[in-house]
Amino acid sequence: MDRIKRPRAEAWFRYAEELGLGPYYLDRASEQSQQHAEAEVVTPAVQVAAASAGAAASRVAQAAPASRPAPAQAFVPKVTGPSLFEERIENDTLDRIRADVGPNCTRCKLHKARTKIVFGVGNPKAQLVFVGEGPGRDEDEQGEPFVGRAGKLLTQMIEAMSLRREDVYICNVVKCRPPENRLPEKDEIAICSPFLYRQLAAIQPKVICCLGACAAQTLLETNQGISRFRGEWFDYRGSKLIATYHPAYLLRNPNAKGEVWKDLQKVMSVLGLQPKRR
């Protein structure tokens, strides 16, 4: 297994253990070694009994007509729960997912410096979900996503689409603030992203708008830069997905606002919205 997929697989196994699933493998080497050791320990009495049994079996075989041996039965693993890689849980809800995250999550190293877990906010039946990368300082203090300068700009973007923050759902790939607002690392994303997948599955939005490369790369499972696919439509498990620049990027590069507005107009077209009149 390569170094990129290994952290995600390890995170899935830890996640499955929390749900009470498994085991997912058998230690066949130990099992075979034990059987081999047991076969080697034979007492004289057992040898005599085996010889007698062999002779008796030989006489029976000569007297009885030949018959075909019974076919060996194939080993079928017993399924005890949902698939390890299945993010959709029947009758899942945002409240249940929040409870599974817990108020004091310590699954990854991000918990060491965080103040509050930032789960998500908005309409649980929203047609539009915005996904960012992770909380910043203001979000960490208030426990709500996109409430700082970038959050205020996102609110303006939402209102320009003739919507309110209460009409959409807003969340992040990771639920705790990375130190110094750095990008989440691969192991942190692998551990926390299953909760994001469950959030999207529970909401089942019509459109998912990824804000920045981290969110888009996580959901599309790609390492390509956002400029390669920004503004294009993708299918994500029944929802339409589009990626655009993060509001924090727009604060540093105001000239890119026009490109983002074009992307949001595509979203509005799918949702049947008209831009807010000034």
N, C-alpha and C positions, 0 to 999 in steps of 0.2 A: 504494500500500500504506500502511495507516495506521501511526501511530507505535507501536501496541501489537504488531502482527504483524511489523513489520519486524525487530526484534532477534531474534525466534525464527527467522525465515527466514534471516537472516544467519548465525546460529549453526548452522543445519542445513547450509548450504553449507560452512562451515568444517569441520564434523563429517564431511561427505561427502568433502571433500578429504583428510582424514586416512585415510579408508578406501580411498582410491584410486579414487573414483567420479568420473564426469563426463567431458567437459564437459556442462553443462546448457543452453547457449545458443550461438548463432552470431552473430557480429557482422555482421549482414546489411547494415548501413549501409556499413561499410567494404568488404564484398564487392561491393556494387552500385556503389560509387564506383570501385573498381578496374576492374570490367568496363566501366563507362562510359568511363573514361580510355583503356582498351585499344581500345575501339571508335572513339575519336576519332583515334588515331594511325594514319593510313593513308597509305602511300607511293604515288607515281604508278604504280609497277609493279603494286602491289596493285590499284589502281583499274582499270588496263587488264585485269588478269586477271579481276577481278570482272565487268567489263562483258562480256568474252568468254564467261565462264561463264554469265552471265545470258542472253545471246543464245542460247547452245546449249540452255539449259534451256527457253527459250521454244519453240524448234523441236521439241524432244522432246515438250513438253506438247501442241503442236498435232497431232503425229502419233499420240500414244498416247491411249487412252480415259481419261476422267476417273476418278480413284480417290479414295477417302476417305483423309484424312491419318490417320496412326497416333495413337491417343489418348495424351495426355500422361500420364506415370506420376506418381502422387501421391508426395510425399516422405514417407518413413517413417523416423523416427529410429531409429538402431541402439541397442538396449538392451544395455549392457555390464555391468550389475550390478543389485543390488537397488534398489528405489525409494528416492529421497532421504528420503522421509517414512515409511519402513518401519522401525519399531523392532525388530520381530521378526527375529532372525537365526537361521537354521537351526543346530541343535545348539549354541546359545549356552549358556555356563555362567558362573557367578559368577566363577570364576577367570579366565576369558578377559576378562570385563568389567573386573575389577580390573587386569589387565595392560594393557588398552586405556586405562584412566584413567592408569596409570603412577605411579611413586613420586614424581615431581617435576612434577606437572601445573602448567602456567602458562597455561591457556586463558583464565582470567578474572583480574581484579584481586585476587580473594580470596587468591591464592597469596602475595601480598606480605607478609602478616602471619601466616600460618598456621605452626603447628609441625608438625602431622602431618595427612595426608589421612585422613578418617574415612569409610571405604567402606561398611561395614555388618557385622553380626554375627548369627549364629544358624543355624537349620536351613535348609539350601539347598532342602529340600523341604517347608517349613513350610506349613500350611494357613492360617496367620494371619500377616500382615505389618503391622507398625506403621511408619508413615512420618511423620517429623517435618520441621521446616523446615531446620535446620542445626546443626552442632556448637556447643557452648559452650566455655568455658575448660577445664573438666575433660576434655571429649571431645577437644579439640585437643591436650592434653598426653598423653593416653593412647592416642589413635587409635581409640577405640571409642565408638559412639553411646550416649547416655543413661546416663552413669555418674556424673553430679553429683547434686545434690539432686533435680532433676526426674527423673533416671534412677532413683533409689532409689524414688521414688513410682511410677514406671511398673512397676518390678519388683514392688512390692506389688500393683498392679492386676492384673498378669499372674498372680501367685500366687493372688489371690482368685478367678481364673477356673479354678483347678485346673490351671494350666500352670506351666512354668518358662521362664526366658529362653531356655534351650537349645531349647525346643520351637517358638519363634516366630522370625521374622526381623525385625530392627530396622535401619532405615536413614533417611536424610534426603534432602531435595530437592537440597541442595548438599552437597558433600563437604568443604568447608573452612569454618572459622569466620569469620563476618562480624565485622568490628571492633566491639568493645563490645557484642557479641551482638545487633546490630541485625537487622532482617528482611533476607533476601536481596533484592537489587534485580532488576528485570526482566531485565536483560541477563545477570546472573549465573545466574538460573534458566534462561534460554533456552540458555545454553552447557552447563550441567551436567545439566539434566533428562533429556536422552537416555540418560544412563547409568542413571538411576532407572527409566525406561521399560524398558530392557533387563533390569534386575534383576527387575522384576515379571514380565516375559515369561519369563525363565528359571526363576523359582520357580513361577509359575502358582498362586498361592495361592487358596484358596476364598474368603477374606475379606481385604480391605485396610482397615485402620483408620487414617484420617488424624488425626494429632494436631495440631490447630490449623488456622487459616485458610490459611496458606501452602501446606501440603501438599494440602489439599482443593481450593483454587483452582487449583493447578497441574494436578492430575490431572483435575479436572472442567472445566478451562478456563473459569472464571467469575471475575467480580470481586465477586460478592455476598459479604456478610459471613457468617461461619460460623453465626450465629444463625438465618439464613434456612433452612438445610438440615441443621443438626446433628441427628443421630439418625435421619435418613432413609436409605433404601437406594437405591443407584444401581448400575447395571451398568457395570463397567469392563473391557472386553475379555475377558469370560468370568468375571471375578471379581465378587463382591459388595463394594461399597464403602460405608463409613459414615464419617462425620466426627464427632469429638467434641473437647472442649477439650484443650488441651495441658497436660501435667502442671505446667509452669511457671506456667500460669494458675491452676491449682488451689492452688498454694502461696501465691498472692496472694489468691485468692478461695476459701477452704475450703468455703463454702456451696454451691459448684457441684459438689462431689464426688458428691452424690446424683444429679444429672443425668447425670454421666459414668457412674455405676454402672448407670443405666438403659440407656445406650447399650451398655455392655459386656454386659449381660444379653441384649440382642438378638443380639450376636455369639455368645455362648455358645449361644443357642437354635439358631442356624444350624449351629454346629459340634457340637452334641449334648453340650455340657459342663454340668456341675453346679457350682454355687459351692462353694468350699472350705469345709469345716466348721471352725468356730472351735474 
